[in-house]
Amino acid sequence: MATLSPTEIILIVLVVLLGGAAIGLWLQRRRSEDLKSRFGPEYERTVAQVGTASKAETLLHERQQRVAKFSIRPLPADKRARYIDQWRQVQAQFVDDPKGAVTHADDLLGSVMESRGYPVVDFEQRSADLSVDHPEVVQNYRAAHEIATRHSRGEAGTEDLRQAMIHYRALFDDLVNEPGASPAHDERVAPLSTKENHHG
């Protein structure tokens, strides 16, 4: 067997290193595409928040690992029906008490999340957890929370609260009607009524 020259050995090492680098770049690109596909607008939001794609991807991957440890489950038929009924009561409350309805909507969503298996934590952590399985509607949750916070400071009016209810409803609808939920009472949550849409 012929002995390899130093030049040939160097070339082989370079080929191996270049091949490893190419595979590494391919895996990184694939991971980025997977995260973009899974998180949608949440991906761009996180990049803008932390400054670079690599930091954002690390953060999103950590979220996935955290949520993977949860026991997320569909709602049982009886709980699901009860939550839908409670949501309808909250929507009806909006006609005469918009501020109270928004507060109750937020509380109800917290109960639904807890029943689904999400831990009871602060808003930022809860919205981050939700972004893993509900990346589209978590934006609605954040928007509604921001309106509720502004209203508590006297900076949001009834029209803003109506928008908050619409945002909350998008997440509520997603959580109670997720695939795998019991088929009983499988109707979507009704929109705000005409009367509600012309309130104040």
Residue pairs with C-beta under 8 A, 6 or more apart in sequence:
4 12
31 57
31 61
32 53
32 57
35 43
35 57
35 60
35 61
36 43
38 64
38 132
38 135
39 46
39 60
39 131
39 132
39 135
40 135
40 136
41 135
41 136
41 139
42 60
42 131
42 135
42 138
42 139
43 56
43 60
43 135
45 139
46 56
46 59
46 60
47 53
47 56
49 56
50 56
50 59
63 128
63 129
63 131
63 132
64 132
66 129
67 129
67 132
67 133
70 117
70 118
70 119
70 129
71 117
72 116
72 117
72 118
72 133
73 116
73 117
74 116
74 178
74 180
74 181
74 182
75 83
75 112
75 115
75 116
75 175
75 176
75 181
75 182
76 182
77 182
77 183
77 184
77 185
79 115
80 176
80 181
80 182
80 184
80 185
81 184
81 185
83 108
83 111
83 112
83 115
83 172
83 176
84 176
84 185
84 187
84 189
86 108
87 105
87 108
87 169
87 172
87 176
87 189
88 189
88 190
90 101
90 104
90 105
90 108
91 101
91 165
91 169
91 190
91 192
91 193
91 196
93 100
93 101
93 104
94 101
94 102
94 161
94 162
94 165
94 192
94 196
94 199
95 193
95 195
95 196
95 199
98 158
98 161
98 162
98 165
98 199
98 200
99 151
99 161
101 161
101 165
102 144
102 147
102 148
102 151
102 161
102 164
102 165
102 168
103 148
105 144
105 164
105 165
105 168
105 169
105 172
106 144
106 145
106 148
106 168
108 172
109 141
109 168
109 171
109 172
109 175
110 120
110 126
112 172
112 175
112 176
113 126
113 130
113 175
114 120
116 175
118 126
118 129
118 130
119 129
121 129
123 145
127 138
127 141
127 142
127 145
130 137
130 138
130 141
130 171
131 138
134 171
134 174
134 175
136 174
137 170
137 171
137 174
138 171
140 166
140 167
140 168
140 170
140 171
141 167
141 168
141 171
143 163
143 164
143 167
144 163
144 164
144 165
144 167
144 168
144 171
147 156
147 160
147 161
147 163
147 164
147 167
148 156
148 164
150 156
150 160
151 160
151 161
151 164
156 164
157 200
158 199
158 200
159 200
162 192
162 196
162 197
162 199
165 192
166 192
169 189
169 191
169 192
172 189
173 188
173 189
176 189
177 186
177 188
177 189
